[in-house]
Amino acid sequence: MIEIIVIVLAAIGWAFSLSGAVGIVRMPDVYCRIQCSSKMITMGALPVLVALVVGEGPITVFGSRALLVAVLLLVINPVASHALARAAYKTGVPMWPGAVADQVADRRRGES
Amino acid sequence: MSQVYLAVAIAEVAVMAVLLIRLAAGPTISDRIVALNAMSTQAAIAVLFFAAFADRTIYCDVALWLASFSYLGAIVWSRYLERGLL
């Protein structure tokens, strides 16, 4: 029974990780790729780690480490994604030509 | 059960191989950082599952270090891109 739960959780996580990786390869610009990578953590890495916690039990050596890694990823990933997107925007990485909204540029144009 | 862990570790390494395309072909440096960030997360998960498969406790700490310090690397890289060296 536990093995079935582990397999299902790991399959969900792996499917999301693979689709996120394909999205990182196929998406047109940096900002879309950052969005794909953060989805990849939240829906791809967390179910896989939860599968390890379910399989080993939360108080064992591997289960506690998996829980710690899951909490760490959940906390640090938005910070890293935000810092990366901000740095990419400030260094002038061009957006995809089909993008419809750039609210930072709109606001700057309104101020000046 | 341990065969399942090995299968999950190999599958995550396969996802890393897909991300390697973007790491090699990214037009700007930000693309490469995004791909490297995702790859290091997958590597941490793969190491953790391999540790559970091989029943080696000491590999768990490798996964923990990889998960925490890769993000530190991403943050340092983005700060460097934004403001220069200092």
N, CA and C atoms of all chains as a GROMACS GRO file, in nm:
protein
  594
    1MET      N    1   0.084  -0.121   0.000
    1MET     CA    2   0.000   0.000   0.000
    1MET      C    3   0.087   0.126   0.000
    2ILE      N    4   0.188   0.127   0.091
    2ILE     CA    5   0.277   0.243   0.097
    2ILE      C    6   0.355   0.257  -0.034
    3GLU      N    7   0.391   0.142  -0.092
    3GLU     CA    8   0.469   0.147  -0.216
    3GLU      C    9   0.388   0.210  -0.329
    4ILE      N   10   0.256   0.178  -0.333
    4ILE     CA   11   0.172   0.238  -0.437
    4ILE      C   12   0.166   0.390  -0.421
    5ILE      N   13   0.152   0.436  -0.295
    5ILE     CA   14   0.148   0.581  -0.271
    5ILE      C   15   0.279   0.646  -0.314
    6VAL      N   16   0.390   0.579  -0.281
    6VAL     CA   17   0.521   0.634  -0.319
    6VAL      C   18   0.533   0.644  -0.470
    7ILE      N   19   0.490   0.537  -0.539
    7ILE     CA   20   0.503   0.538  -0.686
    7ILE      C   21   0.416   0.648  -0.747
    8VAL      N   22   0.293   0.664  -0.695
    8VAL     CA   23   0.203   0.766  -0.752
    8VAL      C   24   0.258   0.906  -0.730
    9LEU      N   25   0.305   0.934  -0.606
    9LEU     CA   26   0.360   1.067  -0.578
    9LEU      C   27   0.484   1.096  -0.662
   10ALA      N   28   0.572   0.995  -0.674
   10ALA     CA   29   0.693   1.015  -0.752
   10ALA      C   30   0.660   1.033  -0.899
   11ALA      N   31   0.556   0.964  -0.948
   11ALA     CA   32   0.519   0.979  -1.089
   11ALA      C   33   0.462   1.118  -1.115
   12ILE      N   34   0.379   1.168  -1.022
   12ILE     CA   35   0.326   1.305  -1.038
   12ILE      C   36   0.442   1.405  -1.042
   13GLY      N   37   0.533   1.392  -0.944
   13GLY     CA   38   0.645   1.486  -0.939
   13GLY      C   39   0.733   1.478  -1.060
   14TRP      N   40   0.756   1.355  -1.108
   14TRP     CA   41   0.843   1.342  -1.224
   14TRP      C   42   0.778   1.399  -1.349
   15ALA      N   43   0.647   1.379  -1.363
   15ALA     CA   44   0.577   1.434  -1.480
   15ALA      C   45   0.586   1.586  -1.480
   16PHE      N   46   0.565   1.648  -1.362
   16PHE     CA   47   0.574   1.794  -1.357
   16PHE      C   48   0.717   1.841  -1.381
   17SER      N   49   0.816   1.767  -1.328
   17SER     CA   50   0.955   1.806  -1.351
   17SER      C   51   0.989   1.800  -1.499
   18LEU      N   52   0.944   1.694  -1.566
   18LEU     CA   53   0.975   1.680  -1.708
   18LEU      C   54   0.906   1.788  -1.790
   19SER      N   55   0.780   1.818  -1.756
   19SER     CA   56   0.712   1.923  -1.833
   19SER      C   57   0.775   2.059  -1.807
   20GLY      N   58   0.822   2.082  -1.682
   20GLY     CA   59   0.892   2.206  -1.654
   20GLY      C   60   1.022   2.216  -1.730
   21ALA      N   61   1.093   2.103  -1.743
   21ALA     CA   62   1.220   2.105  -1.817
   21ALA      C   63   1.195   2.131  -1.964
   22VAL      N   64   1.090   2.069  -2.018
   22VAL     CA   65   1.057   2.095  -2.159
   22VAL      C   66   1.016   2.240  -2.177
   23GLY      N   67   0.946   2.297  -2.075
   23GLY     CA   68   0.910   2.437  -2.082
   23GLY      C   69   1.031   2.527  -2.078
   24ILE      N   70   1.131   2.494  -1.996
   24ILE     CA   71   1.252   2.575  -1.993
   24ILE      C   72   1.323   2.569  -2.127
   25VAL      N   73   1.319   2.453  -2.193
   25VAL     CA   74   1.385   2.444  -2.323
   25VAL      C   75   1.305   2.518  -2.430
   26ARG      N   76   1.172   2.515  -2.423
   26ARG     CA   77   1.090   2.564  -2.534
   26ARG      C   78   1.041   2.707  -2.520
   27MET      N   79   1.039   2.762  -2.399
   27MET     CA   80   0.979   2.894  -2.380
   27MET      C   81   1.059   3.004  -2.449
   28PRO      N   82   0.996   3.114  -2.490
   28PRO     CA   83   1.064   3.210  -2.577
   28PRO      C   84   1.160   3.306  -2.508
   29ASP      N   85   1.138   3.345  -2.382
   29ASP     CA   86   1.233   3.439  -2.322
   29ASP      C   87   1.259   3.404  -2.176
   30VAL      N   88   1.345   3.484  -2.111
   30VAL     CA   89   1.395   3.448  -1.978
   30VAL      C   90   1.284   3.445  -1.875
   31TYR      N   91   1.190   3.539  -1.885
   31TYR     CA   92   1.088   3.553  -1.780
   31TYR      C   93   0.995   3.433  -1.780
   32CYS      N   94   0.956   3.386  -1.900
   32CYS     CA   95   0.874   3.264  -1.909
   32CYS      C   96   0.950   3.144  -1.855
   33ARG      N   97   1.080   3.142  -1.879
   33ARG     CA   98   1.160   3.029  -1.830
   33ARG      C   99   1.171   3.030  -1.679
   34ILE      N  100   1.178   3.149  -1.619
   34ILE     CA  101   1.183   3.157  -1.473
   34ILE      C  102   1.052   3.107  -1.414
   35GLN      N  103   0.942   3.142  -1.479
   35GLN     CA  104   0.812   3.094  -1.433
   35GLN      C  105   0.806   2.941  -1.438
   36CYS      N  106   0.856   2.883  -1.549
   36CYS     CA  107   0.858   2.737  -1.560
   36CYS      C  108   0.943   2.676  -1.450
   37SER      N  109   1.057   2.737  -1.420
   37SER     CA  110   1.145   2.674  -1.322
   37SER      C  111   1.083   2.680  -1.182
   38SER      N  112   1.007   2.787  -1.152
   38SER     CA  113   0.949   2.789  -1.017
   38SER      C  114   0.832   2.691  -1.006
   39LYS      N  115   0.759   2.670  -1.116
   39LYS     CA  116   0.656   2.565  -1.113
   39LYS      C  117   0.719   2.428  -1.096
   40MET      N  118   0.837   2.415  -1.155
   40MET     CA  119   0.906   2.287  -1.147
   40MET      C  120   0.943   2.252  -1.003
   41ILE      N  121   0.976   2.353  -0.922
   41ILE     CA  122   1.008   2.326  -0.782
   41ILE      C  123   0.880   2.293  -0.706
   42THR      N  124   0.778   2.379  -0.723
   42THR     CA  125   0.662   2.366  -0.635
   42THR      C  126   0.583   2.240  -0.662
   43MET      N  127   0.559   2.209  -0.789
   43MET     CA  128   0.480   2.089  -0.816
   43MET      C  129   0.565   1.970  -0.855
   44GLY      N  130   0.692   1.993  -0.888
   44GLY     CA  131   0.773   1.880  -0.933
   44GLY      C  132   0.860   1.821  -0.825
   45ALA      N  133   0.928   1.909  -0.749
   45ALA     CA  134   1.023   1.856  -0.651
   45ALA      C  135   0.953   1.818  -0.521
   46LEU      N  136   0.851   1.895  -0.483
   46LEU     CA  137   0.788   1.866  -0.353
   46LEU      C  138   0.716   1.731  -0.348
   47PRO      N  139   0.636   1.689  -0.449
   47PRO     CA  140   0.576   1.556  -0.439
   47PRO      C  141   0.678   1.443  -0.435
   48VAL      N  142   0.790   1.461  -0.504
   48VAL     CA  143   0.893   1.357  -0.501
   48VAL      C  144   0.953   1.344  -0.362
   49LEU      N  145   0.978   1.460  -0.298
   49LEU     CA  146   1.033   1.456  -0.162
   49LEU      C  147   0.931   1.402  -0.064
   50VAL      N  148   0.803   1.438  -0.083
   50VAL     CA  149   0.698   1.384   0.003
   50VAL      C  150   0.687   1.232  -0.015
   51ALA      N  151   0.714   1.185  -0.138
   51ALA     CA  152   0.715   1.040  -0.160
   51ALA      C  153   0.821   0.972  -0.076
   52LEU      N  154   0.939   1.035  -0.066
   52LEU     CA  155   1.045   0.976   0.018
   52LEU      C  156   1.005   0.979   0.165
   53VAL      N  157   0.939   1.088   0.206
   53VAL     CA  158   0.895   1.097   0.346
   53VAL      C  159   0.791   0.988   0.375
   54VAL      N  160   0.699   0.966   0.280
   54VAL     CA  161   0.597   0.863   0.301
   54VAL      C  162   0.661   0.724   0.303
   55GLY      N  163   0.758   0.704   0.214
   55GLY     CA  164   0.818   0.571   0.206
   55GLY      C  165   0.903   0.536   0.325
   56GLU      N  166   0.976   0.635   0.380
   56GLU     CA  167   1.069   0.604   0.488
   56GLU      C  168   1.015   0.638   0.625
   57GLY      N  169   0.912   0.723   0.631
   57GLY     CA  170   0.865   0.770   0.761
   57GLY      C  171   0.932   0.899   0.797
   58PRO      N  172   0.860   0.992   0.861
   58PRO     CA  173   0.916   1.127   0.880
   58PRO      C  174   1.027   1.136   0.984
   59ILE      N  175   1.044   1.039   1.072
   59ILE     CA  176   1.144   1.056   1.179
   59ILE      C  177   1.272   0.980   1.148
   60THR      N  178   1.274   0.904   1.039
   60THR     CA  179   1.395   0.830   1.003
   60THR      C  180   1.499   0.925   0.944
   61VAL      N  181   1.617   0.873   0.915
   61VAL     CA  182   1.727   0.956   0.866
   61VAL      C  183   1.692   1.019   0.732
   62PHE      N  184   1.648   0.935   0.635
   62PHE     CA  185   1.622   0.988   0.501
   62PHE      C  186   1.496   1.073   0.498
   63GLY      N  187   1.394   1.033   0.574
   63GLY     CA  188   1.269   1.109   0.574
   63GLY      C  189   1.286   1.248   0.630
   64SER      N  190   1.363   1.260   0.740
   64SER     CA  191   1.382   1.393   0.798
   64SER      C  192   1.464   1.481   0.707
   65ARG      N  193   1.565   1.421   0.640
   65ARG     CA  194   1.644   1.502   0.545
   65ARG      C  195   1.558   1.547   0.428
   66ALA      N  196   1.469   1.459   0.380
   66ALA     CA  197   1.382   1.498   0.268
   66ALA      C  198   1.287   1.610   0.310
   67LEU      N  199   1.236   1.601   0.430
   67LEU     CA  200   1.146   1.707   0.480
   67LEU      C  201   1.220   1.840   0.490
   68LEU      N  202   1.346   1.833   0.537
   68LEU     CA  203   1.426   1.956   0.550
   68LEU      C  204   1.454   2.017   0.414
   69VAL      N  205   1.489   1.932   0.317
   69VAL     CA  206   1.515   1.982   0.181
   69VAL      C  207   1.388   2.043   0.123
   70ALA      N  208   1.272   1.982   0.151
   70ALA     CA  209   1.146   2.034   0.097
   70ALA      C  210   1.116   2.171   0.154
   71VAL      N  211   1.131   2.188   0.284
   71VAL     CA  212   1.105   2.319   0.346
   71VAL      C  213   1.202   2.423   0.292
   72LEU      N  214   1.328   2.382   0.277
   72LEU     CA  215   1.432   2.473   0.226
   72LEU      C  216   1.398   2.520   0.085
   73LEU      N  217   1.359   2.426  -0.003
   73LEU     CA  218   1.324   2.463  -0.140
   73LEU      C  219   1.204   2.555  -0.141
   74LEU      N  220   1.105   2.526  -0.058
   74LEU     CA  221   0.983   2.605  -0.056
   74LEU      C  222   1.009   2.747  -0.009
   75VAL      N  223   1.109   2.766   0.079
   75VAL     CA  224   1.139   2.900   0.129
   75VAL      C  225   1.229   2.975   0.032
   76ILE      N  226   1.334   2.910  -0.019
   76ILE     CA  227   1.436   2.984  -0.091
   76ILE      C  228   1.400   3.007  -0.237
   77ASN      N  229   1.318   2.918  -0.296
   77ASN     CA  230   1.292   2.926  -0.440
   77ASN      C  231   1.227   3.056  -0.484
   78PRO      N  232   1.124   3.110  -0.414
   78PRO     CA  233   1.071   3.239  -0.459
   78PRO      C  234   1.172   3.352  -0.451
   79VAL      N  235   1.257   3.349  -0.348
   79VAL     CA  236   1.360   3.453  -0.335
   79VAL      C  237   1.454   3.450  -0.454
   80ALA      N  238   1.501   3.330  -0.489
   80ALA     CA  239   1.597   3.318  -0.598
   80ALA      C  240   1.532   3.355  -0.731
   81SER      N  241   1.407   3.313  -0.752
   81SER     CA  242   1.340   3.345  -0.878
   81SER      C  243   1.321   3.495  -0.892
   82HIS      N  244   1.280   3.559  -0.782
   82HIS     CA  245   1.258   3.703  -0.787
   82HIS      C  246   1.387   3.778  -0.812
   83ALA      N  247   1.495   3.739  -0.744
   83ALA     CA  248   1.623   3.808  -0.763
   83ALA      C  249   1.672   3.791  -0.906
   84LEU      N  250   1.651   3.672  -0.961
   84LEU     CA  251   1.698   3.645  -1.097
   84LEU      C  252   1.618   3.724  -1.199
   85ALA      N  253   1.484   3.732  -1.180
   85ALA     CA  254   1.402   3.808  -1.274
   85ALA      C  255   1.435   3.956  -1.268
   86ARG      N  256   1.458   4.006  -1.147
   86ARG     CA  257   1.492   4.147  -1.130
   86ARG      C  258   1.626   4.178  -1.195
   87ALA      N  259   1.725   4.090  -1.176
   87ALA     CA  260   1.855   4.112  -1.236
   87ALA      C  261   1.846   4.106  -1.388
   88ALA      N  262   1.766   4.012  -1.439
   88ALA     CA  263   1.752   4.002  -1.584
   88ALA      C  264   1.686   4.126  -1.641
   89TYR      N  265   1.585   4.179  -1.571
   89TYR     CA  266   1.519   4.300  -1.621
   89TYR      C  267   1.613   4.420  -1.617
   90LYS      N  268   1.691   4.431  -1.508
   90LYS     CA  269   1.778   4.548  -1.496
   90LYS      C  270   1.894   4.544  -1.592
   91THR      N  271   1.940   4.424  -1.631
   91THR     CA  272   2.049   4.419  -1.727
   91THR      C  273   1.997   4.426  -1.870
   92GLY      N  274   1.866   4.445  -1.887
   92GLY     CA  275   1.814   4.471  -2.020
   92GLY      C  276   1.800   4.348  -2.109
   93VAL      N  277   1.769   4.234  -2.049
   93VAL     CA  278   1.741   4.117  -2.132
   93VAL      C  279   1.607   4.141  -2.202
   94PRO      N  280   1.604   4.130  -2.335
   94PRO     CA  281   1.481   4.166  -2.407
   94PRO      C  282   1.367   4.070  -2.381
   95MET      N  283   1.246   4.124  -2.380
   95MET     CA  284   1.127   4.039  -2.368
   95MET      C  285   1.095   3.979  -2.504
   96TRP      N  286   1.012   3.878  -2.500
   96TRP     CA  287   0.960   3.820  -2.623
   96TRP      C  288   0.878   3.925  -2.696
   97PRO      N  289   0.890   3.939  -2.829
   97PRO     CA  290   0.816   4.045  -2.900
   97PRO      C  291   0.665   4.035  -2.886
   98GLY      N  292   0.612   3.917  -2.856
   98GLY     CA  293   0.469   3.904  -2.841
   98GLY      C  294   0.418   3.937  -2.702
   99ALA      N  295   0.505   3.982  -2.612
   99ALA     CA  296   0.460   4.014  -2.476
   99ALA      C  297   0.370   4.135  -2.477
  100VAL      N  298   0.264   4.133  -2.396
  100VAL     CA  299   0.163   4.239  -2.405
  100VAL      C  300   0.174   4.340  -2.292
  101ALA      N  301   0.244   4.311  -2.183
  101ALA     CA  302   0.243   4.403  -2.070
  101ALA      C  303   0.383   4.417  -2.014
  102ASP      N  304   0.425   4.542  -1.986
  102ASP     CA  305   0.550   4.569  -1.915
  102ASP      C  306   0.520   4.679  -1.816
  103GLN      N  307   0.476   4.642  -1.697
  103GLN     CA  308   0.421   4.741  -1.606
  103GLN      C  309   0.529   4.831  -1.548
  104VAL      N  310   0.654   4.781  -1.536
  104VAL     CA  311   0.760   4.865  -1.483
  104VAL      C  312   0.789   4.979  -1.580
  105ALA      N  313   0.798   4.946  -1.709
  105ALA     CA  314   0.824   5.051  -1.809
  105ALA      C  315   0.708   5.148  -1.817
  106ASP      N  316   0.585   5.100  -1.802
  106ASP     CA  317   0.469   5.189  -1.804
  106ASP      C  318   0.476   5.288  -1.688
  107ARG      N  319   0.514   5.237  -1.571
  107ARG     CA  320   0.518   5.325  -1.454
  107ARG      C  321   0.628   5.429  -1.468
  108ARG      N  322   0.743   5.386  -1.522
  108ARG     CA  323   0.852   5.483  -1.540
  108ARG      C  324   0.814   5.591  -1.640
  109ARG      N  325   0.742   5.549  -1.746
  109ARG     CA  326   0.699   5.646  -1.846
  109ARG      C  327   0.600   5.746  -1.784
  110GLY      N  328   0.516   5.698  -1.691
  110GLY     CA  329   0.422   5.787  -1.627
  110GLY      C  330   0.490   5.889  -1.537
  111GLU      N  331   0.602   5.850  -1.473
  111GLU     CA  332   0.670   5.942  -1.382
  111GLU      C  333   0.742   6.052  -1.458
  112SER      N  334   0.805   6.015  -1.569
  112SER     CA  335   0.888   6.114  -1.639
  112SER      C  336   0.804   6.205  -1.728
  113MET      N  337   1.103  -0.187  -0.264
  113MET     CA  338   1.095  -0.044  -0.239
  113MET      C  339   1.220   0.029  -0.286
  114SER      N  340   1.338  -0.033  -0.263
  114SER     CA  341   1.459   0.039  -0.300
  114SER      C  342   1.475   0.048  -0.452
  115GLN      N  343   1.414  -0.047  -0.525
  115GLN     CA  344   1.417  -0.036  -0.671
  115GLN      C  345   1.341   0.088  -0.718
  116VAL      N  346   1.231   0.119  -0.647
  116VAL     CA  347   1.155   0.241  -0.680
  116VAL      C  348   1.242   0.364  -0.661
  117TYR      N  349   1.319   0.365  -0.551
  117TYR     CA  350   1.407   0.480  -0.526
  117TYR      C  351   1.510   0.496  -0.637
  118LEU      N  352   1.568   0.383  -0.681
  118LEU     CA  353   1.667   0.391  -0.788
  118LEU      C  354   1.603   0.443  -0.917
  119ALA      N  355   1.481   0.397  -0.946
  119ALA     CA  356   1.412   0.442  -1.067
  119ALA      C  357   1.386   0.592  -1.062
  120VAL      N  358   1.345   0.642  -0.944
  120VAL     CA  359   1.320   0.786  -0.931
  120VAL      C  360   1.449   0.864  -0.951
  121ALA      N  361   1.561   0.814  -0.895
  121ALA     CA  362   1.688   0.885  -0.911
  121ALA      C  363   1.728   0.891  -1.058
  122ILE      N  364   1.712   0.780  -1.130
  122ILE     CA  365   1.749   0.780  -1.272
  122ILE      C  366   1.658   0.873  -1.352
  123ALA      N  367   1.528   0.876  -1.316
  123ALA     CA  368   1.435   0.963  -1.388
  123ALA      C  369   1.470   1.109  -1.367
  124GLU      N  370   1.512   1.147  -1.245
  124GLU     CA  371   1.549   1.286  -1.223
  124GLU      C  372   1.675   1.322  -1.301
  125VAL      N  373   1.768   1.226  -1.312
  125VAL     CA  374   1.887   1.254  -1.393
  125VAL      C  375   1.850   1.271  -1.540
  126ALA      N  376   1.746   1.200  -1.586
  126ALA     CA  377   1.700   1.219  -1.724
  126ALA      C  378   1.643   1.359  -1.744
  127VAL      N  379   1.572   1.410  -1.643
  127VAL     CA  380   1.522   1.548  -1.651
  127VAL      C  381   1.639   1.646  -1.660
  128MET      N  382   1.746   1.618  -1.583
  128MET     CA  383   1.865   1.702  -1.592
  128MET      C  384   1.924   1.702  -1.732
  129ALA      N  385   1.919   1.588  -1.799
  129ALA     CA  386   1.973   1.581  -1.935
  129ALA      C  387   1.893   1.668  -2.030
  130VAL      N  388   1.759   1.679  -2.009
  130VAL     CA  389   1.680   1.770  -2.092
  130VAL      C  390   1.721   1.914  -2.067
  131LEU      N  391   1.745   1.948  -1.938
  131LEU     CA  392   1.782   2.086  -1.906
  131LEU      C  393   1.918   2.125  -1.959
  132LEU      N  394   2.002   2.025  -1.985
  132LEU     CA  395   2.137   2.052  -2.035
  132LEU      C  396   2.133   2.122  -2.171
  133ILE      N  397   2.024   2.100  -2.249
  133ILE     CA  398   2.011   2.168  -2.378
  133ILE      C  399   2.007   2.318  -2.358
  134ARG      N  400   1.924   2.363  -2.262
  134ARG     CA  401   1.912   2.507  -2.239
  134ARG      C  402   2.041   2.562  -2.179
  135LEU      N  403   2.108   2.482  -2.095
  135LEU     CA  404   2.234   2.528  -2.038
  135LEU      C  405   2.339   2.549  -2.146
  136ALA      N  406   2.337   2.463  -2.249
  136ALA     CA  407   2.436   2.478  -2.355
  136ALA      C  408   2.398   2.588  -2.452
  137ALA      N  409   2.268   2.609  -2.479
  137ALA     CA  410   2.227   2.695  -2.589
  137ALA      C  411   2.161   2.825  -2.544
  138GLY      N  412   2.163   2.857  -2.412
  138GLY     CA  413   2.094   2.978  -2.368
  138GLY      C  414   2.153   3.101  -2.431
  139PRO      N  415   2.070   3.189  -2.488
  139PRO     CA  416   2.127   3.307  -2.553
  139PRO      C  417   2.190   3.405  -2.454
  140THR      N  418   2.127   3.429  -2.340
  140THR     CA  419   2.187   3.519  -2.241
  140THR      C  420   2.233   3.438  -2.120
  141ILE      N  421   2.304   3.508  -2.030
  141ILE     CA  422   2.359   3.436  -1.914
  141ILE      C  423   2.248   3.405  -1.814
  142SER      N  424   2.139   3.483  -1.816
  142SER     CA  425   2.028   3.455  -1.724
  142SER      C  426   1.961   3.323  -1.755
  143ASP      N  427   1.951   3.290  -1.885
  143ASP     CA  428   1.894   3.160  -1.924
  143ASP      C  429   1.977   3.046  -1.865
  144ARG      N  430   2.107   3.062  -1.874
  144ARG     CA  431   2.194   2.955  -1.822
  144ARG      C  432   2.180   2.943  -1.671
  145ILE      N  433   2.163   3.058  -1.602
  145ILE     CA  434   2.148   3.050  -1.456
  145ILE      C  435   2.017   2.980  -1.420
  146VAL      N  436   1.910   3.009  -1.493
  146VAL     CA  437   1.782   2.942  -1.466
  146VAL      C  438   1.795   2.792  -1.485
  147ALA      N  439   1.858   2.752  -1.595
  147ALA     CA  440   1.872   2.608  -1.622
  147ALA      C  441   1.960   2.541  -1.517
  148LEU      N  442   2.068   2.610  -1.476
  148LEU     CA  443   2.159   2.552  -1.377
  148LEU      C  444   2.092   2.537  -1.242
  149ASN      N  445   2.006   2.636  -1.209
  149ASN     CA  446   1.932   2.632  -1.083
  149ASN      C  447   1.838   2.512  -1.078
  150ALA      N  448   1.763   2.494  -1.186
  150ALA     CA  449   1.671   2.380  -1.191
  150ALA      C  450   1.748   2.248  -1.189
  151MET      N  451   1.862   2.246  -1.260
  151MET     CA  452   1.943   2.123  -1.263
  151MET      C  453   1.995   2.088  -1.126
  152SER      N  454   2.036   2.187  -1.049
  152SER     CA  455   2.094   2.154  -0.918
  152SER      C  456   1.987   2.104  -0.822
  153THR      N  457   1.864   2.156  -0.836
  153THR     CA  458   1.756   2.101  -0.754
  153THR      C  459   1.731   1.954  -0.787
  154GLN      N  460   1.727   1.924  -0.919
  154GLN     CA  461   1.707   1.785  -0.959
  154GLN      C  462   1.822   1.697  -0.911
  155ALA      N  463   1.943   1.753  -0.912
  155ALA     CA  464   2.058   1.676  -0.865
  155ALA      C  465   2.047   1.645  -0.717
  156ALA      N  466   1.999   1.743  -0.640
  156ALA     CA  467   1.983   1.719  -0.496
  156ALA      C  468   1.882   1.607  -0.471
  157ILE      N  469   1.771   1.610  -0.546
  157ILE     CA  470   1.670   1.505  -0.527
  157ILE      C  471   1.725   1.369  -0.568
  158ALA      N  472   1.800   1.368  -0.678
  158ALA     CA  473   1.857   1.241  -0.725
  158ALA      C  474   1.955   1.183  -0.623
  159VAL      N  475   2.038   1.271  -0.565
  159VAL     CA  476   2.134   1.225  -0.464
  159VAL      C  477   2.061   1.170  -0.341
  160LEU      N  478   1.954   1.239  -0.301
  160LEU     CA  479   1.878   1.195  -0.184
  160LEU      C  480   1.816   1.057  -0.208
  161PHE      N  481   1.760   1.039  -0.328
  161PHE     CA  482   1.699   0.909  -0.356
  161PHE      C  483   1.804   0.801  -0.373
  162PHE      N  484   1.920   0.838  -0.427
  162PHE     CA  485   2.025   0.737  -0.436
  162PHE      C  486   2.076   0.697  -0.298
  163ALA      N  487   2.078   0.795  -0.207
  163ALA     CA  488   2.118   0.763  -0.069
  163ALA      C  489   2.019   0.668  -0.006
  164ALA      N  490   1.888   0.690  -0.032
  164ALA     CA  491   1.788   0.599   0.024
  164ALA      C  492   1.796   0.461  -0.040
  165PHE      N  493   1.837   0.458  -0.169
  165PHE     CA  494   1.851   0.328  -0.238
  165PHE      C  495   1.971   0.251  -0.184
  166ALA      N  496   2.085   0.318  -0.173
  166ALA     CA  497   2.208   0.249  -0.132
  166ALA      C  498   2.223   0.241   0.018
  167ASP      N  499   2.132   0.305   0.093
  167ASP     CA  500   2.133   0.303   0.239
  167ASP      C  501   2.262   0.362   0.295
  168ARG      N  502   2.306   0.470   0.234
  168ARG     CA  503   2.423   0.543   0.284
  168ARG      C  504   2.374   0.672   0.346
  169THR      N  505   2.394   0.685   0.477
  169THR     CA  506   2.344   0.804   0.545
  169THR      C  507   2.422   0.929   0.507
  170ILE      N  508   2.550   0.911   0.474
  170ILE     CA  509   2.636   1.028   0.456
  170ILE      C  510   2.605   1.103   0.329
  171TYR      N  511   2.537   1.037   0.230
  171TYR     CA  512   2.502   1.108   0.107
  171TYR      C  513   2.391   1.209   0.130
  172CYS      N  514   2.313   1.194   0.236
  172CYS     CA  515   2.204   1.287   0.263
  172CYS      C  516   2.256   1.428   0.282
  173ASP      N  517   2.370   1.441   0.348
  173ASP     CA  518   2.425   1.574   0.373
  173ASP      C  519   2.470   1.638   0.242
  174VAL      N  520   2.515   1.556   0.146
  174VAL     CA  521   2.549   1.610   0.014
  174VAL      C  522   2.426   1.674  -0.050
  175ALA      N  523   2.311   1.605  -0.039
  175ALA     CA  524   2.188   1.659  -0.097
  175ALA      C  525   2.148   1.788  -0.028
  176LEU      N  526   2.163   1.792   0.102
  176LEU     CA  527   2.126   1.912   0.177
  176LEU      C  528   2.213   2.032   0.137
  177TRP      N  529   2.343   2.008   0.128
  177TRP     CA  530   2.434   2.114   0.085
  177TRP      C  531   2.402   2.160  -0.056
  178LEU      N  532   2.376   2.065  -0.144
  178LEU     CA  533   2.348   2.099  -0.284
  178LEU      C  534   2.222   2.182  -0.294
  179ALA      N  535   2.119   2.146  -0.215
  179ALA     CA  536   1.993   2.219  -0.223
  179ALA      C  537   2.008   2.360  -0.169
  180SER      N  538   2.084   2.378  -0.062
  180SER     CA  539   2.092   2.512  -0.003
  180SER      C  540   2.190   2.600  -0.078
  181PHE      N  541   2.307   2.548  -0.114
  181PHE     CA  542   2.410   2.636  -0.167
  181PHE      C  543   2.393   2.666  -0.315
  182SER      N  544   2.314   2.584  -0.387
  182SER     CA  545   2.289   2.620  -0.526
  182SER      C  546   2.204   2.746  -0.532
  183TYR      N  547   2.109   2.760  -0.439
  183TYR     CA  548   2.028   2.881  -0.437
  183TYR      C  549   2.109   3.002  -0.396
  184LEU      N  550   2.203   2.981  -0.304
  184LEU     CA  551   2.294   3.089  -0.268
  184LEU      C  552   2.372   3.133  -0.391
  185GLY      N  553   2.413   3.035  -0.473
  185GLY     CA  554   2.484   3.067  -0.596
  185GLY      C  555   2.398   3.148  -0.691
  186ALA      N  556   2.271   3.111  -0.703
  186ALA     CA  557   2.182   3.186  -0.794
  186ALA      C  558   2.164   3.328  -0.746
  187ILE      N  559   2.149   3.346  -0.614
  187ILE     CA  560   2.130   3.481  -0.562
  187ILE      C  561   2.256   3.565  -0.582
  188VAL      N  562   2.373   3.503  -0.560
  188VAL     CA  563   2.498   3.577  -0.580
  188VAL      C  564   2.516   3.614  -0.726
  189TRP      N  565   2.481   3.524  -0.817
  189TRP     CA  566   2.493   3.553  -0.960
  189TRP      C  567   2.402   3.668  -1.000
  190SER      N  568   2.279   3.669  -0.946
  190SER     CA  569   2.188   3.776  -0.987
  190SER      C  570   2.233   3.910  -0.930
  191ARG      N  571   2.289   3.908  -0.810
  191ARG     CA  572   2.342   4.034  -0.755
  191ARG      C  573   2.460   4.084  -0.838
  192TYR      N  574   2.542   3.991  -0.883
  192TYR     CA  575   2.656   4.029  -0.967
  192TYR      C  576   2.610   4.087  -1.099
  193LEU      N  577   2.506   4.027  -1.158
  193LEU     CA  578   2.455   4.080  -1.284
  193LEU      C  579   2.396   4.219  -1.265
  194GLU      N  580   2.336   4.241  -1.147
  194GLU     CA  581   2.264   4.365  -1.128
  194GLU      C  582   2.359   4.481  -1.098
  195ARG      N  583   2.459   4.458  -1.013
  195ARG     CA  584   2.540   4.570  -0.966
  195ARG      C  585   2.687   4.562  -1.001
  196GLY      N  586   2.731   4.462  -1.071
  196GLY     CA  587   2.874   4.452  -1.098
  196GLY      C  588   2.945   4.380  -0.986
  197LEU      N  589   3.078   4.386  -0.988
  197LEU     CA  590   3.154   4.301  -0.897
  197LEU      C  591   3.138   4.339  -0.751
  198LEU      N  592   3.131   4.467  -0.719
  198LEU     CA  593   3.124   4.505  -0.578
  198LEU      C  594   2.991   4.572  -0.547
   0.00000   0.00000   0.00000
